[in-house]
Amino acid sequence: MQQVTGDDCFVCRLWLRSIEHLDDIRARVTDRAATSSTAIVKTTPVERRMPPLE
């Protein structure tokens, strides 16, 4: 089960060929609904690293 907080009201999981494919899907959704907001969650975590010490 996934939980959503904030302005988001649903989670959609997609398998895409490219970012352009995502743009096509978003265009079809926003034609029917007023607006959309997209957040991309990567499945590979980013390794923690320290900021440069300069």
Short mmCIF file of the C-alpha atoms (twelve columns), coordinates in Angstrom:
data_MODEL
# 
_entry.id   MODEL 
# 
loop_
_atom_site.group_PDB 
_atom_site.id 
_atom_site.type_symbol 
_atom_site.label_atom_id 
_atom_site.label_alt_id 
_atom_site.label_comp_id 
_atom_site.label_asym_id 
_atom_site.label_seq_id 
_atom_site.Cartn_x 
_atom_site.Cartn_y 
_atom_site.Cartn_z 
_atom_site.pdbx_PDB_model_num 
ATOM 1  C CA . MET A 1  0.000  0.000  0.000   1 
ATOM 2  C CA . GLN A 2  1.267  3.446  -0.908  1 
ATOM 3  C CA . GLN A 3  0.357  6.600  0.883   1 
ATOM 4  C CA . VAL A 4  0.300  10.055 -0.713  1 
ATOM 5  C CA . THR A 5  0.615  13.339 1.111   1 
ATOM 6  C CA . GLY A 6  0.518  16.956 -0.030  1 
ATOM 7  C CA . ASP A 7  -1.063 18.190 -3.238  1 
ATOM 8  C CA . ASP A 8  -0.846 14.803 -4.953  1 
ATOM 9  C CA . CYS A 9  -4.082 12.857 -5.012  1 
ATOM 10 C CA . PHE A 10 -3.016 9.588  -6.661  1 
ATOM 11 C CA . VAL A 11 0.003  7.522  -7.670  1 
ATOM 12 C CA . CYS A 12 0.357  6.125  -11.169 1 
ATOM 13 C CA . ARG A 13 3.054  3.590  -11.952 1 
ATOM 14 C CA . LEU A 14 4.167  3.621  -15.600 1 
ATOM 15 C CA . TRP A 15 6.682  1.755  -17.715 1 
ATOM 16 C CA . LEU A 16 7.868  4.199  -20.357 1 
ATOM 17 C CA . ARG A 17 9.948  4.010  -23.502 1 
ATOM 18 C CA . SER A 18 11.255 7.567  -23.060 1 
ATOM 19 C CA . ILE A 19 10.566 10.958 -21.500 1 
ATOM 20 C CA . GLU A 20 8.726  11.833 -24.719 1 
ATOM 21 C CA . HIS A 21 6.396  8.893  -24.043 1 
ATOM 22 C CA . LEU A 22 5.661  10.411 -20.614 1 
ATOM 23 C CA . ASP A 23 4.940  13.754 -22.296 1 
ATOM 24 C CA . ASP A 24 2.422  12.056 -24.615 1 
ATOM 25 C CA . ILE A 25 0.631  10.404 -21.683 1 
ATOM 26 C CA . ARG A 26 0.562  13.650 -19.674 1 
ATOM 27 C CA . ALA A 27 -0.886 15.525 -22.658 1 
ATOM 28 C CA . ARG A 28 -3.755 13.023 -22.879 1 
ATOM 29 C CA . VAL A 29 -4.473 13.308 -19.154 1 
ATOM 30 C CA . THR A 30 -4.366 17.097 -19.078 1 
ATOM 31 C CA . ASP A 31 -6.747 17.271 -22.050 1 
ATOM 32 C CA . ARG A 32 -9.415 15.741 -19.766 1 
ATOM 33 C CA . ALA A 33 -8.329 17.148 -16.412 1 
ATOM 34 C CA . ALA A 34 -7.327 20.734 -15.816 1 
ATOM 35 C CA . THR A 35 -3.725 20.282 -14.670 1 
ATOM 36 C CA . SER A 36 -1.187 17.678 -13.708 1 
ATOM 37 C CA . SER A 37 1.963  17.602 -11.651 1 
ATOM 38 C CA . THR A 38 4.574  14.934 -12.246 1 
ATOM 39 C CA . ALA A 39 7.122  13.593 -9.784  1 
ATOM 40 C CA . ILE A 40 9.497  10.867 -10.877 1 
ATOM 41 C CA . VAL A 41 10.671 8.442  -8.202  1 
ATOM 42 C CA . LYS A 42 13.764 6.498  -9.111  1 
ATOM 43 C CA . THR A 43 14.055 2.949  -7.848  1 
ATOM 44 C CA . THR A 44 17.822 3.135  -7.341  1 
ATOM 45 C CA . PRO A 45 18.715 5.042  -4.185  1 
ATOM 46 C CA . VAL A 46 21.415 7.688  -4.424  1 
ATOM 47 C CA . GLU A 47 24.460 6.839  -2.358  1 
ATOM 48 C CA . ARG A 48 25.004 9.322  0.464   1 
ATOM 49 C CA . ARG A 49 27.921 11.668 -0.106  1 
ATOM 50 C CA . MET A 50 29.358 14.681 1.630   1 
ATOM 51 C CA . PRO A 51 29.218 18.109 -0.002  1 
ATOM 52 C CA . PRO A 52 32.536 19.505 -1.260  1 
ATOM 53 C CA . LEU A 53 34.535 21.134 1.535   1 
ATOM 54 C CA . GLU A 54 35.875 24.293 -0.105  1 
# 
